[in-house]
Amino acid sequence: MDEISIPTVEVAGVPDPVPAELVVLDVREDDEWASGHIDGAVHIPLGDLAVRADEVPADRQVLVYCHAGGRSARATAFLQQRGVDAVNLAGGVIAWHQAGRRLV
């Protein structure tokens, strides 16, 4: 089986503020979401993504993140297979916070 390349971006590669046309998808669990998330993000836990994938716009780029980048990499691969222009946020919310970026 061919190895799928996961499109990934570092926090520094994400414009600040996040452009309105960029969909930000948080695939963490409910308690993680409640503890702080990227402003404007859509919340669909990874375990729900297969049944809720139609909620993710296919006509815009999607920035996917989780806590450290593992779950979001899986979500990015899944969305890419569905034809979505998805990109994984390297380091997840940890890297976002360490870069001094705001959570709400």
Secondary structure, 3 states (H helix, E strand, C coil): CCCCCCCEECHHHCCCCCCCCCEEEECCCHHHHHCCCCCCCEECCHHHHHHHHHHCCCCCCEEEECCCCHHHHHHHHHHHHCCCCEEEECCHHHHHHHCCCCCC
